[in-house]
Amino acid sequence: MERYKNYIGGEWVDPVGGEYFEDRNPADTRELIGLFPKSSREDVDKAVAAAREAYKKWRLVPPPKRAEILYRVAQRLVELKETIARDMTRENGKILEETRGDVQEAIDMGFFIAGEGRRLHGYTTTSELPDKMAFCIRVPVGVAVVITAWNFPMAVPSWKIFPALVCGNTVIFKPSEETPLTAHHFVKVFEECGLPPGVLNLVHGFGPEAGQALCEHPGTDILAFTGSTEVGRLIAEIGARGHKRVSLEMGGKNPIIIMDDADLDLAVQGCVWGAFGTSGQRCTAASRLIVHKAVYTKFLDAFVERAKALRVGNGLDPQTQMGPIINEAQLRKIEHYVELGKQEGARLMCGGYRLTDGDLKYGYFYAPTVFADVHPSMKIAQDEIFGPVVCVIPFETLDEAIEIANGVRYGLSSAIYTRDVRNAMVAIRDLQAGITYINAPSIGAEIHLPFGGVKQTGNGHREGGTQVLDIFSEWKAVYVDYSGRLQRAQIDTERLVKLGD
Ligand code: NAD
């Protein structure tokens, strides 16, 4: 069985403690994919030293030159797309179509951010004093720690690693312990494409050990995190103690509102994809369907029929529409919430059990599950379950629907199905979310628009778009005084209103 390594200072190295963890296929746990380093504080120390050393030179490399490497990485990913997607399905469970999309997102991000190498725009402005000019530029921050979730094992790291590098930072990447192979492939491409040693380092391992050590290390400057709201809070606390820049992308409980004037076929189609894509294990998954009473029964019947018909199985099989749950703990969490939903009095319309027929018993498969007549205050309607479990909630007016939609602690994605432009515009204005879709489900963000959430989903930063550059660069204001004399801002300006002075 292959033992994979960490990548530190341009070398593939074993973990100092010599310990490894297993990476298994969630669709068939008999398949051991590989053994990966269980890194400790000592490994982290080495990675930080390498990243700090490399930063001294990398920050001085002209951004268009940095970008040329990133462009090559994106080109190489195009060639490797199918191989990486297959391995990603083996370790993460998503169906092939989706893992190809995951790699594609990294490719898109690579090309998009490589273009920033020739932009990284600042701006010039005026000065209140004569013979003086003023402008703003972006400068790198230092060493960025990238800690990510398993559900988008290449896309999400790419949203952070490409912009961090183009801005002139060096990076230490601690991927999810559930998807180390995809991280290995990703980092290998950077090596192959000529990224200098130490500029990108890979430290495998678990969150409370390797992850936390990276956050606490005095030699790291940016903590860029994607994962659960609970771990995000912990990282924010550590970051605050060390005066670090912290960017958090966290959980969601995303609503889709279906109005009485909606195209119902389109809405059903969108809701099935939004709710059960990636087995509901997306931060943007549609886990609450808020449906107008006038179309409630009709929508529910059609939606449940489609949910029951989904083909669940191994993601490598082209017939499969929904893959497994990532691991046993997540499966238990889903089972816990389904029991809770029943106790809370929600009506179970379909699913609600683990699938164990034939070879499915070797994986973590769960039936697509729909609860109807859910009250917005129930725990199943409030907490992020992160699985194929959907709550259907009735409403009578748009105001009420928006109040229900906003009545959770999260605010990532949101959607409304309506043919009435007024409903759409009110939803755009009033939904508390970083993303709002009109007549499309809550999933499907594109990389050149800002991505992130409000309330307990984020902390004010955005990935994607050029907005992501604000996470990975500092603004520097520059004043150039070519008057040859002392000029005092705010003080000497008084005199200057007199002409000829
Ligand atoms: P998680 O919070 O358990 O883990 C995320 C990462 O944090 C992993 O790499 C893990 O090893 C690390 N980690 C765990 N404890 C840590 C600690 N004490 N210190 C430092 N690092 C630590 O999340 P997960 O189960 O991997 O992913 C699912 C969650 O991610 C869901 O809540 C989902 O909504 C969220 N998510 C959010 C987005 C987004 O962009 N908003 C995208 C994908 C997933």
Residues whose N, C-alpha, C, O or C-beta is under 5 A from the ligand:
A	BS01	NAD	I147 T148 A149 W150 K174 P175 S176 E177 G205 F206 G207 P208 G211 Q212 T226 G227 S228 T229 V231 E249 M250 G251 G252 R282 C283 T457
